């Protein structure tokens, strides 16, 4: 699964990882792993990120053809 969380976070007003992580109830380290494409978040976290960043799920997350 790929994502555009980092881009959306910056577009939202240049939020820090710490600020966004706090808003959605995860650690900064977890958000860092999500943005680095090294961790696939739960559906709940995806929905919370989508809601706070004001982006649709399909704008933030997608599957690569090979997945």
CHARMM-style PDB file with segment names, atoms N, HN, CA, C and O in Angstrom:
ATOM      1  N   UNK     1       0.842  -1.178   0.000  1.00  0.00      PROA
ATOM      2  CA  UNK     1       0.000   0.000   0.000  1.00  0.00      PROA
ATOM      3  C   UNK     1       0.888   1.242   0.000  1.00  0.00      PROA
ATOM      4  O   UNK     1       1.868   1.315   0.741  1.00  0.00      PROA
ATOM      5  N   UNK     2       0.542   2.200  -0.824  1.00  0.00      PROA
ATOM      6  HN  UNK     2      -0.254   2.141  -1.426  1.00  0.00      PROA
ATOM      7  CA  UNK     2       1.270   3.463  -0.916  1.00  0.00      PROA
ATOM      8  C   UNK     2       0.402   4.570  -0.322  1.00  0.00      PROA
ATOM      9  O   UNK     2      -0.807   4.401  -0.162  1.00  0.00      PROA
ATOM     10  N   UNK     3       1.027   5.705   0.003  1.00  0.00      PROA
ATOM     11  HN  UNK     3       2.009   5.842  -0.127  1.00  0.00      PROA
ATOM     12  CA  UNK     3       0.235   6.804   0.560  1.00  0.00      PROA
ATOM     13  C   UNK     3       0.849   8.168   0.266  1.00  0.00      PROA
ATOM     14  O   UNK     3       2.018   8.289  -0.099  1.00  0.00      PROA
ATOM     15  N   UNK     4       0.024   9.171   0.436  1.00  0.00      PROA
ATOM     16  HN  UNK     4      -0.926   9.072   0.733  1.00  0.00      PROA
ATOM     17  CA  UNK     4       0.435  10.572   0.275  1.00  0.00      PROA
ATOM     18  C   UNK     4       0.226  11.346   1.576  1.00  0.00      PROA
ATOM     19  O   UNK     4      -0.090  12.536   1.546  1.00  0.00      PROA
ATOM     20  N   UNK     5       0.396  10.697   2.685  1.00  0.00      PROA
ATOM     21  HN  UNK     5       0.652   9.730   2.710  1.00  0.00      PROA
ATOM     22  CA  UNK     5       0.135  11.327   3.980  1.00  0.00      PROA
ATOM     23  C   UNK     5       1.071  12.505   4.216  1.00  0.00      PROA
ATOM     24  O   UNK     5       0.627  13.561   4.669  1.00  0.00      PROA
ATOM     25  N   UNK     6       2.345  12.348   3.922  1.00  0.00      PROA
ATOM     26  HN  UNK     6       2.706  11.490   3.554  1.00  0.00      PROA
ATOM     27  CA  UNK     6       3.300  13.431   4.164  1.00  0.00      PROA
ATOM     28  C   UNK     6       2.933  14.677   3.352  1.00  0.00      PROA
ATOM     29  O   UNK     6       2.948  15.791   3.876  1.00  0.00      PROA
ATOM     30  N   UNK     7       2.609  14.484   2.086  1.00  0.00      PROA
ATOM     31  HN  UNK     7       2.597  13.579   1.661  1.00  0.00      PROA
ATOM     32  CA  UNK     7       2.243  15.619   1.230  1.00  0.00      PROA
ATOM     33  C   UNK     7       0.989  16.298   1.767  1.00  0.00      PROA
ATOM     34  O   UNK     7       0.932  17.525   1.841  1.00  0.00      PROA
ATOM     35  N   UNK     8      -0.015  15.508   2.143  1.00  0.00      PROA
ATOM     36  HN  UNK     8       0.032  14.511   2.083  1.00  0.00      PROA
ATOM     37  CA  UNK     8      -1.258  16.071   2.677  1.00  0.00      PROA
ATOM     38  C   UNK     8      -1.014  16.800   3.997  1.00  0.00      PROA
ATOM     39  O   UNK     8      -1.630  17.832   4.263  1.00  0.00      PROA
ATOM     40  N   UNK     9      -0.124  16.267   4.815  1.00  0.00      PROA
ATOM     41  HN  UNK     9       0.376  15.429   4.600  1.00  0.00      PROA
ATOM     42  CA  UNK     9       0.205  16.905   6.100  1.00  0.00      PROA
ATOM     43  C   UNK     9       0.825  18.275   5.866  1.00  0.00      PROA
ATOM     44  O   UNK     9       0.479  19.237   6.553  1.00  0.00      PROA
ATOM     45  N   UNK    10       1.723  18.372   4.919  1.00  0.00      PROA
ATOM     46  HN  UNK    10       2.004  17.591   4.361  1.00  0.00      PROA
ATOM     47  CA  UNK    10       2.376  19.651   4.615  1.00  0.00      PROA
ATOM     48  C   UNK    10       1.375  20.626   4.008  1.00  0.00      PROA
ATOM     49  O   UNK    10       1.376  21.810   4.344  1.00  0.00      PROA
ATOM     50  N   UNK    11       0.514  20.128   3.109  1.00  0.00      PROA
ATOM     51  HN  UNK    11       0.512  19.166   2.836  1.00  0.00      PROA
ATOM     52  CA  UNK    11      -0.501  20.978   2.494  1.00  0.00      PROA
ATOM     53  C   UNK    11      -1.514  21.494   3.511  1.00  0.00      PROA
ATOM     54  O   UNK    11      -2.104  22.555   3.309  1.00  0.00      PROA
ATOM     55  N   UNK    12      -1.719  20.768   4.585  1.00  0.00      PROA
ATOM     56  HN  UNK    12      -1.239  19.906   4.749  1.00  0.00      PROA
ATOM     57  CA  UNK    12      -2.704  21.141   5.610  1.00  0.00      PROA
ATOM     58  C   UNK    12      -2.240  22.329   6.451  1.00  0.00      PROA
ATOM     59  O   UNK    12      -2.976  22.777   7.330  1.00  0.00      PROA
ATOM     60  N   UNK    13      -1.079  22.830   6.212  1.00  0.00      PROA
ATOM     61  HN  UNK    13      -0.481  22.466   5.498  1.00  0.00      PROA
ATOM     62  CA  UNK    13      -0.591  23.967   6.990  1.00  0.00      PROA
ATOM     63  C   UNK    13       0.760  23.676   7.596  1.00  0.00      PROA
ATOM     64  O   UNK    13       1.125  24.214   8.642  1.00  0.00      PROA
ATOM     65  N   UNK    14       1.495  22.815   6.919  1.00  0.00      PROA
ATOM     66  HN  UNK    14       1.198  22.379   6.069  1.00  0.00      PROA
ATOM     67  CA  UNK    14       2.836  22.456   7.359  1.00  0.00      PROA
ATOM     68  C   UNK    14       2.853  21.915   8.791  1.00  0.00      PROA
ATOM     69  O   UNK    14       3.706  22.286   9.597  1.00  0.00      PROA
ATOM     70  N   UNK    15       1.907  21.042   9.087  1.00  0.00      PROA
ATOM     71  HN  UNK    15       1.214  20.740   8.432  1.00  0.00      PROA
ATOM     72  CA  UNK    15       1.864  20.389  10.399  1.00  0.00      PROA
ATOM     73  C   UNK    15       3.108  19.544  10.615  1.00  0.00      PROA
ATOM     74  O   UNK    15       3.643  18.962   9.671  1.00  0.00      PROA
ATOM     75  N   UNK    16       3.557  19.478  11.839  1.00  0.00      PROA
ATOM     76  HN  UNK    16       3.122  19.951  12.605  1.00  0.00      PROA
ATOM     77  CA  UNK    16       4.653  18.561  12.142  1.00  0.00      PROA
ATOM     78  C   UNK    16       4.088  17.159  12.310  1.00  0.00      PROA
ATOM     79  O   UNK    16       2.884  16.980  12.499  1.00  0.00      PROA
ATOM     80  N   UNK    17       4.960  16.176  12.241  1.00  0.00      PROA
ATOM     81  HN  UNK    17       5.937  16.321  12.087  1.00  0.00      PROA
ATOM     82  CA  UNK    17       4.535  14.797  12.490  1.00  0.00      PROA
ATOM     83  C   UNK    17       3.959  14.674  13.894  1.00  0.00      PROA
ATOM     84  O   UNK    17       2.964  13.979  14.099  1.00  0.00      PROA
ATOM     85  N   UNK    18       4.563  15.329  14.839  1.00  0.00      PROA
ATOM     86  HN  UNK    18       5.371  15.894  14.672  1.00  0.00      PROA
ATOM     87  CA  UNK    18       4.097  15.265  16.225  1.00  0.00      PROA
ATOM     88  C   UNK    18       2.684  15.819  16.354  1.00  0.00      PROA
ATOM     89  O   UNK    18       1.844  15.217  17.023  1.00  0.00      PROA
ATOM     90  N   UNK    19       2.412  16.960  15.723  1.00  0.00      PROA
ATOM     91  HN  UNK    19       3.095  17.449  15.180  1.00  0.00      PROA
ATOM     92  CA  UNK    19       1.086  17.568  15.794  1.00  0.00      PROA
ATOM     93  C   UNK    19       0.019  16.658  15.190  1.00  0.00      PROA
ATOM     94  O   UNK    19      -1.031  16.444  15.794  1.00  0.00      PROA
ATOM     95  N   UNK    20       0.288  16.121  13.996  1.00  0.00      PROA
ATOM     96  HN  UNK    20       1.141  16.294  13.505  1.00  0.00      PROA
ATOM     97  CA  UNK    20      -0.694  15.257  13.346  1.00  0.00      PROA
ATOM     98  C   UNK    20      -0.884  13.960  14.118  1.00  0.00      PROA
ATOM     99  O   UNK    20      -2.012  13.500  14.294  1.00  0.00      PROA
ATOM    100  N   UNK    21       0.198  13.377  14.573  1.00  0.00      PROA
ATOM    101  HN  UNK    21       1.114  13.750  14.430  1.00  0.00      PROA
ATOM    102  CA  UNK    21       0.098  12.123  15.333  1.00  0.00      PROA
ATOM    103  C   UNK    21      -0.768  12.318  16.574  1.00  0.00      PROA
ATOM    104  O   UNK    21      -1.597  11.467  16.899  1.00  0.00      PROA
ATOM    105  N   UNK    22      -0.575  13.427  17.256  1.00  0.00      PROA
ATOM    106  HN  UNK    22       0.098  14.117  16.992  1.00  0.00      PROA
ATOM    107  CA  UNK    22      -1.364  13.723  18.450  1.00  0.00      PROA
ATOM    108  C   UNK    22      -2.845  13.863  18.109  1.00  0.00      PROA
ATOM    109  O   UNK    22      -3.701  13.386  18.855  1.00  0.00      PROA
ATOM    110  N   UNK    23      -3.153  14.515  16.986  1.00  0.00      PROA
ATOM    111  HN  UNK    23      -2.457  14.902  16.380  1.00  0.00      PROA
ATOM    112  CA  UNK    23      -4.547  14.717  16.565  1.00  0.00      PROA
ATOM    113  C   UNK    23      -5.255  13.392  16.293  1.00  0.00      PROA
ATOM    114  O   UNK    23      -6.446  13.263  16.578  1.00  0.00      PROA
ATOM    115  N   UNK    24      -4.538  12.402  15.742  1.00  0.00      PROA
ATOM    116  HN  UNK    24      -3.571  12.507  15.510  1.00  0.00      PROA
ATOM    117  CA  UNK    24      -5.184  11.135  15.382  1.00  0.00      PROA
ATOM    118  C   UNK    24      -4.942  10.030  16.407  1.00  0.00      PROA
ATOM    119  O   UNK    24      -5.447   8.919  16.246  1.00  0.00      PROA
ATOM    120  N   UNK    25      -4.177  10.320  17.455  1.00  0.00      PROA
ATOM    121  HN  UNK    25      -3.767  11.223  17.585  1.00  0.00      PROA
ATOM    122  CA  UNK    25      -4.006   9.359  18.544  1.00  0.00      PROA
ATOM    123  C   UNK    25      -2.980   8.268  18.296  1.00  0.00      PROA
ATOM    124  O   UNK    25      -3.136   7.143  18.772  1.00  0.00      PROA
ATOM    125  N   UNK    26      -1.929   8.598  17.549  1.00  0.00      PROA
ATOM    126  HN  UNK    26      -1.802   9.511  17.163  1.00  0.00      PROA
ATOM    127  CA  UNK    26      -0.832   7.648  17.339  1.00  0.00      PROA
ATOM    128  C   UNK    26       0.473   8.334  17.732  1.00  0.00      PROA
ATOM    129  O   UNK    26       0.489   9.534  18.007  1.00  0.00      PROA
ATOM    130  N   UNK    27       1.554   7.581  17.757  1.00  0.00      PROA
ATOM    131  HN  UNK    27       1.541   6.606  17.533  1.00  0.00      PROA
ATOM    132  CA  UNK    27       2.847   8.185  18.101  1.00  0.00      PROA
ATOM    133  C   UNK    27       3.479   8.803  16.863  1.00  0.00      PROA
ATOM    134  O   UNK    27       3.137   8.449  15.734  1.00  0.00      PROA
ATOM    135  N   UNK    28       4.391   9.716  17.085  1.00  0.00      PROA
ATOM    136  HN  UNK    28       4.668  10.003  18.002  1.00  0.00      PROA
ATOM    137  CA  UNK    28       5.133  10.327  15.980  1.00  0.00      PROA
ATOM    138  C   UNK    28       5.905   9.258  15.228  1.00  0.00      PROA
ATOM    139  O   UNK    28       6.011   9.312  14.003  1.00  0.00      PROA
ATOM    140  N   UNK    29       6.448   8.282  15.956  1.00  0.00      PROA
ATOM    141  HN  UNK    29       6.362   8.238  16.951  1.00  0.00      PROA
ATOM    142  CA  UNK    29       7.211   7.214  15.323  1.00  0.00      PROA
ATOM    143  C   UNK    29       6.339   6.398  14.364  1.00  0.00      PROA
ATOM    144  O   UNK    29       6.785   6.017  13.282  1.00  0.00      PROA
ATOM    145  N   UNK    30       5.101   6.136  14.769  1.00  0.00      PROA
ATOM    146  HN  UNK    30       4.739   6.446  15.648  1.00  0.00      PROA
ATOM    147  CA  UNK    30       4.177   5.403  13.902  1.00  0.00      PROA
ATOM    148  C   UNK    30       3.868   6.217  12.655  1.00  0.00      PROA
ATOM    149  O   UNK    30       3.867   5.677  11.550  1.00  0.00      PROA
ATOM    150  N   UNK    31       3.607   7.503  12.817  1.00  0.00      PROA
ATOM    151  HN  UNK    31       3.608   7.942  13.715  1.00  0.00      PROA
ATOM    152  CA  UNK    31       3.336   8.358  11.665  1.00  0.00      PROA
ATOM    153  C   UNK    31       4.547   8.402  10.739  1.00  0.00      PROA
ATOM    154  O   UNK    31       4.397   8.380   9.518  1.00  0.00      PROA
ATOM    155  N   UNK    32       5.729   8.462  11.307  1.00  0.00      PROA
ATOM    156  HN  UNK    32       5.851   8.480  12.299  1.00  0.00      PROA
ATOM    157  CA  UNK    32       6.949   8.460  10.506  1.00  0.00      PROA
ATOM    158  C   UNK    32       7.033   7.193   9.657  1.00  0.00      PROA
ATOM    159  O   UNK    32       7.378   7.259   8.477  1.00  0.00      PROA
ATOM    160  N   UNK    33       6.722   6.051  10.245  1.00  0.00      PROA
ATOM    161  HN  UNK    33       6.442   5.997  11.203  1.00  0.00      PROA
ATOM    162  CA  UNK    33       6.748   4.782   9.510  1.00  0.00      PROA
ATOM    163  C   UNK    33       5.679   4.745   8.420  1.00  0.00      PROA
ATOM    164  O   UNK    33       5.920   4.216   7.335  1.00  0.00      PROA
ATOM    165  N   UNK    34       4.508   5.299   8.699  1.00  0.00      PROA
ATOM    166  HN  UNK    34       4.312   5.729   9.581  1.00  0.00      PROA
ATOM    167  CA  UNK    34       3.444   5.359   7.689  1.00  0.00      PROA
ATOM    168  C   UNK    34       3.915   6.200   6.504  1.00  0.00      PROA
ATOM    169  O   UNK    34       3.799   5.780   5.353  1.00  0.00      PROA
ATOM    170  N   UNK    35       4.442   7.380   6.789  1.00  0.00      PROA
ATOM    171  HN  UNK    35       4.536   7.721   7.724  1.00  0.00      PROA
ATOM    172  CA  UNK    35       4.903   8.274   5.723  1.00  0.00      PROA
ATOM    173  C   UNK    35       6.056   7.676   4.932  1.00  0.00      PROA
ATOM    174  O   UNK    35       6.201   7.962   3.743  1.00  0.00      PROA
ATOM    175  N   UNK    36       6.871   6.857   5.564  1.00  0.00      PROA
ATOM    176  HN  UNK    36       6.753   6.624   6.530  1.00  0.00      PROA
ATOM    177  CA  UNK    36       8.017   6.221   4.902  1.00  0.00      PROA
ATOM    178  C   UNK    36       7.628   4.943   4.164  1.00  0.00      PROA
ATOM    179  O   UNK    36       8.488   4.247   3.625  1.00  0.00      PROA
ATOM    180  N   UNK    37       6.319   4.634   4.140  1.00  0.00      PROA
ATOM    181  HN  UNK    37       5.620   5.199   4.578  1.00  0.00      PROA
ATOM    182  CA  UNK    37       5.807   3.440   3.460  1.00  0.00      PROA
ATOM    183  C   UNK    37       6.300   2.141   4.093  1.00  0.00      PROA
ATOM    184  O   UNK    37       6.376   1.115   3.418  1.00  0.00      PROA
ATOM    185  N   UNK    38       6.636   2.176   5.392  1.00  0.00      PROA
ATOM    186  HN  UNK    38       6.574   3.010   5.941  1.00  0.00      PROA
ATOM    187  CA  UNK    38       7.158   1.004   6.084  1.00  0.00      PROA
ATOM    188  C   UNK    38       6.151   0.377   7.044  1.00  0.00      PROA
ATOM    189  O   UNK    38       6.451  -0.622   7.697  1.00  0.00      PROA
ATOM    190  N   UNK    39       4.959   0.964   7.131  1.00  0.00      PROA
ATOM    191  HN  UNK    39       4.715   1.776   6.601  1.00  0.00      PROA
ATOM    192  CA  UNK    39       3.933   0.462   8.045  1.00  0.00      PROA
ATOM    193  C   UNK    39       2.572   0.729   7.429  1.00  0.00      PROA
ATOM    194  O   UNK    39       2.278   1.850   7.014  1.00  0.00      PROA
ATOM    195  N   UNK    40       1.747  -0.302   7.372  1.00  0.00      PROA
ATOM    196  HN  UNK    40       1.986  -1.212   7.710  1.00  0.00      PROA
ATOM    197  CA  UNK    40       0.378  -0.144   6.884  1.00  0.00      PROA
ATOM    198  C   UNK    40      -0.543   0.068   8.077  1.00  0.00      PROA
ATOM    199  O   UNK    40      -0.715  -0.832   8.899  1.00  0.00      PROA
ATOM    200  N   UNK    41      -1.133   1.252   8.173  1.00  0.00      PROA
ATOM    201  HN  UNK    41      -0.993   1.983   7.505  1.00  0.00      PROA
ATOM    202  CA  UNK    41      -1.985   1.552   9.326  1.00  0.00      PROA
ATOM    203  C   UNK    41      -3.303   0.795   9.275  1.00  0.00      PROA
ATOM    204  O   UNK    41      -3.725   0.314   8.224  1.00  0.00      PROA
ATOM    205  N   UNK    42      -3.936   0.704  10.423  1.00  0.00      PROA
ATOM    206  HN  UNK    42      -3.594   1.095  11.277  1.00  0.00      PROA
ATOM    207  CA  UNK    42      -5.263   0.087  10.504  1.00  0.00      PROA
ATOM    208  C   UNK    42      -6.263   0.969   9.764  1.00  0.00      PROA
ATOM    209  O   UNK    42      -5.994   2.137   9.483  1.00  0.00      PROA
ATOM    210  N   UNK    43      -7.408   0.396   9.459  1.00  0.00      PROA
ATOM    211  HN  UNK    43      -7.627  -0.553   9.688  1.00  0.00      PROA
ATOM    212  CA  UNK    43      -8.460   1.161   8.794  1.00  0.00      PROA
ATOM    213  C   UNK    43      -8.873   2.362   9.641  1.00  0.00      PROA
ATOM    214  O   UNK    43      -9.132   3.442   9.110  1.00  0.00      PROA
ATOM    215  N   UNK    44      -8.934   2.174  10.942  1.00  0.00      PROA
ATOM    216  HN  UNK    44      -8.725   1.297  11.374  1.00  0.00      PROA
ATOM    217  CA  UNK    44      -9.310   3.281  11.836  1.00  0.00      PROA
ATOM    218  C   UNK    44      -8.329   4.444  11.707  1.00  0.00      PROA
ATOM    219  O   UNK    44      -8.746   5.598  11.611  1.00  0.00      PROA
ATOM    220  N   UNK    45      -7.046   4.151  11.705  1.00  0.00      PROA
ATOM    221  HN  UNK    45      -6.708   3.214  11.784  1.00  0.00      PROA
ATOM    222  CA  UNK    45      -6.037   5.209  11.579  1.00  0.00      PROA
ATOM    223  C   UNK    45      -6.133   5.866  10.203  1.00  0.00      PROA
ATOM    224  O   UNK    45      -6.009   7.086  10.090  1.00  0.00      PROA
ATOM    225  N   UNK    46      -6.354   5.067   9.159  1.00  0.00      PROA
ATOM    226  HN  UNK    46      -6.455   4.076   9.251  1.00  0.00      PROA
ATOM    227  CA  UNK    46      -6.534   5.624   7.816  1.00  0.00      PROA
ATOM    228  C   UNK    46      -7.708   6.596   7.787  1.00  0.00      PROA
ATOM    229  O   UNK    46      -7.604   7.687   7.226  1.00  0.00      PROA
ATOM    230  N   UNK    47      -8.825   6.195   8.393  1.00  0.00      PROA
ATOM    231  HN  UNK    47      -8.909   5.309   8.849  1.00  0.00      PROA
ATOM    232  CA  UNK    47     -10.007   7.052   8.431  1.00  0.00      PROA
ATOM    233  C   UNK    47      -9.752   8.330   9.221  1.00  0.00      PROA
ATOM    234  O   UNK    47     -10.174   9.410   8.807  1.00  0.00      PROA
ATOM    235  N   UNK    48      -9.070   8.217  10.345  1.00  0.00      PROA
ATOM    236  HN  UNK    48      -8.726   7.340  10.681  1.00  0.00      PROA
ATOM    237  CA  UNK    48      -8.762   9.403  11.147  1.00  0.00      PROA
ATOM    238  C   UNK    48      -7.839  10.356  10.396  1.00  0.00      PROA
ATOM    239  O   UNK    48      -8.040  11.570  10.427  1.00  0.00      PROA
ATOM    240  N   UNK    49      -6.833   9.813   9.725  1.00  0.00      PROA
ATOM    241  HN  UNK    49      -6.670   8.827   9.700  1.00  0.00      PROA
ATOM    242  CA  UNK    49      -5.932  10.647   8.929  1.00  0.00      PROA
ATOM    243  C   UNK    49      -6.709  11.329   7.804  1.00  0.00      PROA
ATOM    244  O   UNK    49      -6.531  12.521   7.552  1.00  0.00      PROA
ATOM    245  N   UNK    50      -7.555  10.581   7.142  1.00  0.00      PROA
ATOM    246  HN  UNK    50      -7.699   9.613   7.346  1.00  0.00      PROA
ATOM    247  CA  UNK    50      -8.369  11.110   6.056  1.00  0.00      PROA
ATOM    248  C   UNK    50      -9.258  12.248   6.548  1.00  0.00      PROA
ATOM    249  O   UNK    50      -9.353  13.296   5.909  1.00  0.00      PROA
ATOM    250  N   UNK    51      -9.897  12.035   7.674  1.00  0.00      PROA
ATOM    251  HN  UNK    51      -9.820  11.184   8.194  1.00  0.00      PROA
ATOM    252  CA  UNK    51     -10.792  13.050   8.239  1.00  0.00      PROA
ATOM    253  C   UNK    51     -10.026  14.316   8.618  1.00  0.00      PROA
ATOM    254  O   UNK    51     -10.422  15.420   8.244  1.00  0.00      PROA
ATOM    255  N   UNK    52      -8.932  14.156   9.359  1.00  0.00      PROA
ATOM    256  HN  UNK    52      -8.611  13.259   9.663  1.00  0.00      PROA
ATOM    257  CA  UNK    52      -8.210  15.328   9.826  1.00  0.00      PROA
ATOM    258  C   UNK    52      -7.532  16.077   8.673  1.00  0.00      PROA
ATOM    259  O   UNK    52      -7.482  17.307   8.680  1.00  0.00      PROA
ATOM    260  N   UNK    53      -7.015  15.350   7.693  1.00  0.00      PROA
ATOM    261  HN  UNK    53      -7.056  14.351   7.687  1.00  0.00      PROA
ATOM    262  CA  UNK    53      -6.324  15.983   6.573  1.00  0.00      PROA
ATOM    263  C   UNK    53      -7.287  16.456   5.482  1.00  0.00      PROA
ATOM    264  O   UNK    53      -6.882  17.080   4.501  1.00  0.00      PROA
ATOM    265  N   UNK    54      -8.583  16.140   5.680  1.00  0.00      PROA
ATOM    266  HN  UNK    54      -8.911  15.633   6.477  1.00  0.00      PROA
ATOM    267  CA  UNK    54      -9.629  16.555   4.745  1.00  0.00      PROA
ATOM    268  C   UNK    54      -9.358  16.058   3.328  1.00  0.00      PROA
ATOM    269  O   UNK    54      -9.461  16.804   2.355  1.00  0.00      PROA
ATOM    270  N   UNK    55      -9.011  14.780   3.242  1.00  0.00      PROA
ATOM    271  HN  UNK    55      -8.928  14.174   4.033  1.00  0.00      PROA
ATOM    272  CA  UNK    55      -8.760  14.112   1.969  1.00  0.00      PROA
ATOM    273  C   UNK    55      -9.533  12.803   1.963  1.00  0.00      PROA
ATOM    274  O   UNK    55      -9.729  12.187   3.011  1.00  0.00      PROA
ATOM    275  N   UNK    56      -9.971  12.381   0.791  1.00  0.00      PROA
ATOM    276  HN  UNK    56      -9.812  12.881  -0.060  1.00  0.00      PROA
ATOM    277  CA  UNK    56     -10.620  11.089   0.678  1.00  0.00      PROA
ATOM    278  C   UNK    56      -9.609   9.963   0.877  1.00  0.00      PROA
ATOM    279  O   UNK    56      -8.414  10.141   0.640  1.00  0.00      PROA
ATOM    280  N   UNK    57     -10.095   8.815   1.311  1.00  0.00      PROA
ATOM    281  HN  UNK    57     -11.066   8.671   1.503  1.00  0.00      PROA
ATOM    282  CA  UNK    57      -9.193   7.672   1.487  1.00  0.00      PROA
ATOM    283  C   UNK    57      -8.420   7.372   0.217  1.00  0.00      PROA
ATOM    284  O   UNK    57      -7.225   7.083   0.265  1.00  0.00      PROA
ATOM    285  N   UNK    58      -9.106   7.439  -0.930  1.00  0.00      PROA
ATOM    286  HN  UNK    58     -10.078   7.673  -0.969  1.00  0.00      PROA
ATOM    287  CA  UNK    58      -8.447   7.132  -2.193  1.00  0.00      PROA
ATOM    288  C   UNK    58      -7.425   8.195  -2.596  1.00  0.00      PROA
ATOM    289  O   UNK    58      -6.568   7.934  -3.440  1.00  0.00      PROA
ATOM    290  N   UNK    59      -7.503   9.375  -2.012  1.00  0.00      PROA
ATOM    291  HN  UNK    59      -8.200   9.587  -1.326  1.00  0.00      PROA
ATOM    292  CA  UNK    59      -6.491  10.404  -2.257  1.00  0.00      PROA
ATOM    293  C   UNK    59      -5.238  10.157  -1.419  1.00  0.00      PROA
ATOM    294  O   UNK    59      -4.135  10.535  -1.815  1.00  0.00      PROA
ATOM    295  N   UNK    60      -5.412   9.525  -0.264  1.00  0.00      PROA
ATOM    296  HN  UNK    60      -6.308   9.218   0.058  1.00  0.00      PROA
ATOM    297  CA  UNK    60      -4.288   9.291   0.642  1.00  0.00      PROA
ATOM    298  C   UNK    60      -3.646   7.924   0.487  1.00  0.00      PROA
ATOM    299  O   UNK    60      -2.430   7.791   0.628  1.00  0.00      PROA
ATOM    300  N   UNK    61      -4.442   6.909   0.200  1.00  0.00      PROA
ATOM    301  HN  UNK    61      -5.430   7.017   0.086  1.00  0.00      PROA
ATOM    302  CA  UNK    61      -3.951   5.531   0.182  1.00  0.00      PROA
ATOM    303  C   UNK    61      -4.382   4.810  -1.086  1.00  0.00      PROA
ATOM    304  O   UNK    61      -5.503   5.001  -1.557  1.00  0.00      PROA
ATOM    305  N   UNK    62      -3.497   3.978  -1.646  1.00  0.00      PROA
ATOM    306  HN  UNK    62      -2.586   3.823  -1.263  1.00  0.00      PROA
ATOM    307  CA  UNK    62      -3.834   3.174  -2.807  1.00  0.00      PROA
ATOM    308  C   UNK    62      -2.920   1.957  -2.866  1.00  0.00      PROA
ATOM    309  O   UNK    62      -1.858   1.930  -2.245  1.00  0.00      PROA
ATOM    310  N   UNK    63      -3.349   0.957  -3.620  1.00  0.00      PROA
ATOM    311  HN  UNK    63      -4.212   0.980  -4.125  1.00  0.00      PROA
ATOM    312  CA  UNK    63      -2.550  -0.246  -3.838  1.00  0.00      PROA
ATOM    313  C   UNK    63      -1.817  -0.131  -5.167  1.00  0.00      PROA
ATOM    314  O   UNK    63      -2.359   0.383  -6.145  1.00  0.00      PROA
ATOM    315  N   UNK    64      -0.600  -0.607  -5.191  1.00  0.00      PROA
ATOM    316  HN  UNK    64      -0.160  -1.025  -4.396  1.00  0.00      PROA
ATOM    317  CA  UNK    64       0.163  -0.685  -6.427  1.00  0.00      PROA
ATOM    318  C   UNK    64      -0.355  -1.850  -7.248  1.00  0.00      PROA
ATOM    319  O   UNK    64      -0.923  -2.787  -6.687  1.00  0.00      PROA
ATOM    320  N   UNK    65      -0.177  -1.818  -8.546  1.00  0.00      PROA
ATOM    321  HN  UNK    65       0.284  -1.056  -9.001  1.00  0.00      PROA
ATOM    322  CA  UNK    65      -0.647  -2.897  -9.421  1.00  0.00      PROA
ATOM    323  C   UNK    65      -0.126  -4.262  -8.996  1.00  0.00      PROA
ATOM    324  O   UNK    65      -0.848  -5.254  -9.096  1.00  0.00      PROA
ATOM    325  N   UNK    66       1.101  -4.329  -8.528  1.00  0.00      PROA
ATOM    326  HN  UNK    66       1.687  -3.523  -8.447  1.00  0.00      PROA
ATOM    327  CA  UNK    66       1.726  -5.611  -8.171  1.00  0.00      PROA
ATOM    328  C   UNK    66       1.260  -6.142  -6.825  1.00  0.00      PROA
ATOM    329  O   UNK    66       1.606  -7.265  -6.458  1.00  0.00      PROA
ATOM    330  N   UNK    67       0.482  -5.362  -6.078  1.00  0.00      PROA
ATOM    331  HN  UNK    67       0.201  -4.450  -6.375  1.00  0.00      PROA
ATOM    332  CA  UNK    67       0.060  -5.798  -4.748  1.00  0.00      PROA
ATOM    333  C   UNK    67      -1.171  -6.608  -4.847  1.00  0.00      PROA
ATOM    334  OT1 UNK    67      -1.687  -7.072  -3.830  1.00  0.00      PROA
TER     335      UNK     67
END
